[in-house]
Amino acid sequence: MAISSNKRELQKKKEEKRQEKQKRKEERKANGGSGSFEDMIAYVDENGVIVSTPPDPVKKKYEAKDIVISTPKKEETEEAAALEGYVEYFNPDKGYGFIKHNITMYKYFFHISNVPGTIKEGNKVTFELERGQKGMNAVKVTIIN
């Protein structure tokens, strides 16, 4: 069976690619150096510049104990002012409802356990917010007369 000229050309191209790849591999080996782990290490000197030699410990400006590797804790702030709104929806059978904030018009879920006394739709209330499982919840709800 005879090999067509197109097939011979494809085989010739594949062989040339293989040889070029082998040549590049040998060049990388020759020029790459040892490729050891020590050649890959970079150091930071006393000024924070990356260098290839270890820094001189005598020139060290900072002590390890002075370096903080975390986010500082948020300091306690004053209690947030109570927000005002009105009860937009309340289901007395299930004991929950929604309060609509006067300014932002956002709705916040509340449960009857966070409300002293009786509450109904349309009542003006003050409340504070607390993060719940599904978003912000109104807590410490008080009715305004």
DRENLO-257516 format. One record per residue: y, x, z of N, C-alpha, C, O in turn. Coordinates in steps of 0.2 Angstrom, whole numbers, padded with zeros to 4 digits, always signed. Example, Ala and Ser with C-alpha at 12.3 -4.5 7.8 and 13.67 -1.06 7.14 Angstrom:
<rs>
-0028+0066+0039-0022+0062+0039-0016+0066+0039-0017+0071+0042 -0011+0064+0035-0005+0068+0036+0000+0064+0039+0006+0067+0040 
</rs>
This chain:
<rs>
-0006+0004+0000+0000+0000+0000+0006+0004+0000+0007+0009+0004 +0011+0003-0004+0017+0007-0005+0022+0005+0000+0023-0001+0001 +0026+0010+0002+0032+0008+0007+0038+0007+0002+0040+0011-0002 +0041+0002+0003+0047+0000-0001+0053+0005+0001+0053+0008+0007 +0058+0006-0003+0063+0010-0002+0068+0008+0004+0070+0012+0008 +0068+0002+0005+0072-0001+0010+0069+0001+0017+0073+0003+0022 +0063+0000+0017+0059+0002+0023+0060+0009+0025+0060+0011+0031 +0059+0014+0020+0060+0021+0021+0067+0023+0023+0067+0027+0028 +0072+0019+0021+0079+0020+0023+0079+0018+0031+0083+0022+0034 +0077+0013+0033+0077+0011+0040+0073+0016+0044+0076+0017+0049 +0067+0018+0042+0064+0023+0046+0068+0029+0047+0068+0033+0052 +0071+0031+0041+0075+0038+0041+0081+0037+0046+0082+0041+0050 +0084+0031+0046+0090+0030+0051+0088+0030+0058+0091+0033+0062 +0082+0027+0059+0079+0027+0066+0078+0034+0068+0080+0036+0074 +0075+0038+0064+0074+0045+0066+0080+0049+0067+0080+0053+0072 +0085+0048+0063+0092+0051+0064+0095+0049+0071+0097+0053+0074 +0094+0043+0072+0097+0040+0079+0093+0044+0085+0096+0046+0090 +0087+0044+0084+0083+0047+0089+0085+0055+0090+0086+0057+0096 +0086+0058+0085+0088+0065+0085+0095+0066+0088+0096+0070+0092 +0099+0061+0086+0106+0062+0089+0106+0060+0097+0109+0064+0101 +0102+0056+0099+0101+0054+0106+0099+0060+0110+0101+0062+0115 +0093+0063+0107+0090+0069+0110+0096+0075+0111+0096+0078+0116 +0100+0076+0105+0105+0081+0105+0110+0080+0111+0112+0084+0114 +0112+0073+0111+0117+0072+0117+0114+0073+0124+0118+0075+0128 +0108+0071+0124+0105+0072+0131+0104+0079+0133+0106+0081+0139 +0103+0084+0128+0103+0091+0129+0110+0093+0131+0110+0098+0135 +0115+0091+0127+0122+0093+0129+0124+0091+0136+0127+0095+0139 +0122+0085+0138+0124+0083+0145+0120+0087+0150+0123+0089+0155 +0114+0089+0149+0111+0093+0153+0114+0100+0154+0115+0103+0159 +0116+0103+0148+0119+0110+0148+0126+0110+0151+0128+0114+0155 +0130+0105+0150+0137+0104+0152+0137+0101+0159+0143+0102+0163 +0133+0097+0161+0133+0093+0167+0133+0097+0174+0135+0094+0179 +0131+0103+0174+0130+0107+0180+0124+0105+0184+0119+0102+0181 +0124+0106+0190+0118+0104+0194+0117+0097+0195+0111+0095+0195 +0122+0093+0195+0122+0086+0196+0119+0084+0203+0116+0079+0205 +0120+0089+0208+0118+0088+0215+0122+0083+0219+0128+0082+0217 +0120+0081+0224+0124+0076+0229+0130+0080+0231+0135+0077+0232 +0129+0086+0233+0135+0090+0235+0141+0090+0230+0147+0090+0233 +0140+0090+0224+0145+0090+0219+0148+0083+0219+0154+0083+0216 +0145+0078+0221+0148+0071+0220+0152+0069+0226+0156+0064+0226 +0152+0073+0232+0156+0072+0238+0163+0073+0237+0165+0078+0235 +0167+0068+0240+0175+0069+0240+0177+0069+0247+0174+0065+0251 +0182+0073+0249+0185+0073+0255+0192+0070+0255+0195+0071+0250 +0194+0068+0261+0201+0066+0262+0204+0071+0267+0202+0072+0272 +0210+0075+0264+0213+0080+0269+0218+0076+0274+0218+0070+0274 +0221+0080+0278+0226+0078+0283+0231+0074+0281+0234+0070+0284 +0233+0074+0274+0238+0070+0271+0236+0064+0267+0240+0060+0265 +0229+0063+0267+0227+0057+0264+0225+0058+0257+0224+0053+0253 +0225+0064+0255+0224+0066+0248+0216+0067+0247+0213+0071+0251 +0213+0065+0241+0206+0066+0240+0206+0073+0237+0209+0075+0232 +0201+0077+0240+0200+0084+0238+0193+0085+0237+0189+0081+0240 +0191+0091+0234+0184+0093+0234+0181+0097+0239+0175+0098+0240 +0186+0100+0243+0184+0104+0249+0184+0100+0256+0189+0096+0256 +0180+0102+0260+0181+0099+0267+0188+0100+0270+0190+0106+0269 +0191+0096+0274+0197+0097+0277+0196+0102+0283+0191+0102+0286 +0202+0105+0284+0202+0110+0290+0203+0106+0297+0208+0102+0297 +0198+0106+0301+0198+0102+0307+0204+0104+0312+0207+0100+0316 +0207+0110+0311+0213+0112+0315+0219+0108+0313+0223+0106+0317 +0220+0106+0306+0225+0103+0304+0225+0095+0305+0230+0091+0303 +0220+0093+0308+0219+0085+0309+0225+0082+0313+0226+0085+0318 +0228+0077+0310+0233+0074+0314+0231+0068+0318+0235+0066+0323 +0226+0065+0317+0224+0059+0321+0217+0060+0324+0213+0064+0322 +0216+0057+0330+0210+0057+0333+0206+0051+0331+0209+0045+0329 +0200+0051+0331+0195+0046+0329+0196+0040+0333+0196+0034+0331 +0198+0040+0340+0198+0035+0344+0205+0031+0343+0205+0025+0345 +0210+0034+0339+0216+0030+0338+0215+0026+0331+0220+0022+0330 +0210+0027+0328+0209+0023+0321+0206+0016+0323+0201+0016+0326 +0209+0011+0321+0207+0004+0322+0204+0002+0315+0208+0001+0310 +0198-0001+0315+0195-0003+0309+0193-0011+0310+0188-0013+0310 +0198-0014+0311+0198-0022+0311+0204-0025+0311+0210-0022+0311 +0204-0031+0310+0211-0035+0310+0213-0037+0317+0208-0039+0321 +0219-0036+0319+0221-0037+0326+0220-0045+0327+0221-0049+0323 +0218-0046+0333+0218-0053+0335+0224-0057+0335+0230-0054+0337 +0224-0063+0333+0230-0067+0332+0232-0069+0340+0228-0071+0343 +0239-0068+0341+0241-0069+0348+0242-0077+0349+0243-0080+0344 +0241-0079+0355+0242-0086+0356+0249-0088+0355+0254-0084+0357 +0250-0093+0351+0257-0096+0350+0258-0102+0354+0253-0105+0357 +0264-0104+0355+0265-0111+0358+0262-0116+0355+0260-0116+0349 +0261-0121+0359+0257-0127+0357+0261-0131+0351+0267-0131+0352 +0258-0133+0346+0261-0136+0341+0264-0143+0343+0261-0146+0347 +0270-0144+0340+0273-0151+0342+0269-0156+0340+0265-0156+0334 +0269-0162+0343+0265-0168+0341+0268-0170+0335+0274-0171+0334 +0263-0172+0331+0265-0175+0324+0265-0183+0325+0262-0186+0329 +0269-0186+0321+0270-0193+0321+0267-0197+0315+0268-0194+0309 +0265-0202+0315+0262-0206+0310+0260-0213+0312+0263-0216+0317 +0257-0217+0308+0255-0223+0309+0247-0224+0307+0245-0221+0303 +0244-0229+0311+0237-0230+0309+0237-0234+0303+0239-0240+0303 +0234-0231+0298+0233-0235+0291+0227-0239+0291+0227-0244+0288 +0222-0237+0294+0215-0240+0294+0212-0239+0300+0212-0234+0303 +0209-0245+0303+0205-0244+0309+0199-0249+0309+0200-0255+0308 +0193-0246+0310+0187-0251+0311+0185-0251+0318+0182-0246+0320 +0186-0256+0321+0184-0257+0328+0177-0257+0330+0175-0255+0335 +0173-0260+0325+0166-0260+0326+0163-0253+0326+0158-0252+0330 +0165-0249+0322+0162-0242+0321+0166-0237+0325+0164-0231+0327 +0172-0238+0327+0176-0234+0332+0180-0228+0328+0181-0223+0331 +0182-0229+0322+0185-0224+0319+0191-0226+0314+0191-0232+0313 +0195-0222+0312+0201-0224+0308+0204-0218+0305+0202-0213+0305 +0210-0220+0301+0214-0215+0298+0221-0216+0300+0224-0221+0300 +0224-0210+0302+0231-0210+0303+0235-0207+0297+0233-0201+0295 +0240-0210+0295+0244-0207+0290+0251-0203+0293+0254-0207+0296 +0251-0197+0291+0257-0193+0294+0263-0195+0290+0263-0197+0284 +0269-0196+0294+0275-0199+0291+0278-0194+0286+0281-0197+0281 +0278-0188+0287+0282-0183+0283+0277-0181+0277+0280-0182+0271 +0271-0179+0278+0267-0176+0272+0263-0182+0269+0261-0181+0263 +0263-0187+0272+0259-0193+0269+0251-0191+0269+0247-0195+0265 +0249-0186+0272+0242-0184+0272+0238-0189+0277+0242-0192+0282 +0232-0191+0276+0228-0195+0280+0224-0191+0285+0220-0186+0282 +0223-0192+0291+0219-0188+0296+0214-0193+0299+0216-0199+0301 +0208-0191+0299+0202-0195+0303+0203-0195+0310+0206-0190+0313 +0202-0200+0314+0202-0200+0321+0196-0205+0323+0194-0209+0320 +0194-0203+0329+0189-0207+0333+0191-0210+0339+0196-0208+0342 +0189-0216+0341+0191-0220+0346+0191-0216+0353+0195-0217+0357 +0186-0211+0353+0186-0207+0359+0192-0203+0360+0193-0200+0366 +0196-0201+0355+0202-0197+0356+0208-0202+0357+0214-0199+0357 +0207-0208+0358+0213-0213+0359+0212-0217+0365+0207-0220+0367 +0218-0216+0370+0217-0220+0376+0220-0227+0375+0225-0228+0371 +0216-0232+0378+0218-0239+0377+0216-0242+0370+0211-0239+0367 +0219-0247+0369+0217-0250+0362+0222-0248+0357+0228-0247+0358 +0219-0248+0351+0223-0247+0345+0222-0251+0339+0216-0254+0339 +0226-0252+0335+0225-0257+0329+0229-0254+0323+0234-0250+0324 +0228-0257+0317+0231-0255+0311+0239-0256+0312+0241-0261+0315 +0243-0251+0310+0250-0252+0310+0253-0249+0316+0260-0249+0316 +0250-0247+0321+0253-0244+0327+0256-0238+0325+0253-0234+0321 +0262-0236+0328+0265-0230+0327+0262-0225+0333+0261-0227+0338 +0260-0219+0331+0256-0215+0335+0259-0207+0335+0262-0206+0330 +0258-0204+0340+0259-0196+0340+0252-0193+0340+0247-0196+0344 +0251-0188+0337+0244-0184+0337+0245-0177+0336+0250-0175+0334 +0239-0174+0338+0239-0166+0336+0233-0166+0332+0228-0170+0331 +0233-0160+0328+0227-0159+0323+0222-0154+0326+0224-0149+0329 +0216-0155+0324+0211-0150+0326+0206-0150+0320+0204-0155+0317 +0203-0144+0318+0199-0143+0313+0192-0146+0315+0189-0144+0320 +0190-0150+0310+0183-0153+0312+0178-0151+0306+0180-0146+0303 +0172-0154+0306+0167-0152+0301+0169-0153+0294+0168-0149+0290 +0173-0158+0293+0175-0160+0286+0182-0160+0285+0185-0163+0280 +0186-0156+0289+0193-0156+0288+0197-0157+0294+0194-0156+0300 +0203-0158+0294+0207-0159+0300+0207-0166+0302+0207-0171+0299 +0206-0166+0309+0205-0172+0313+0211-0173+0317+0214-0168+0320 +0213-0180+0319+0218-0181+0323+0215-0182+0330+0210-0185+0331 +0218-0178+0335+0216-0178+0342+0222-0179+0347+0227-0179+0344 +0220-0181+0353+0226-0182+0358+0231-0188+0355+0237-0187+0355 +0228-0193+0352+0232-0198+0349+0235-0203+0355+0231-0205+0360 +0242-0204+0355+0245-0208+0359+0249-0213+0355+0252-0212+0350 +0249-0219+0358+0253-0225+0355+0260-0225+0357+0262-0224+0363 +0265-0225+0352+0272-0225+0353+0274-0233+0353+0272-0237+0349 +0278-0235+0358+0280-0242+0359+0286-0243+0355+0289-0248+0355 
</rs>
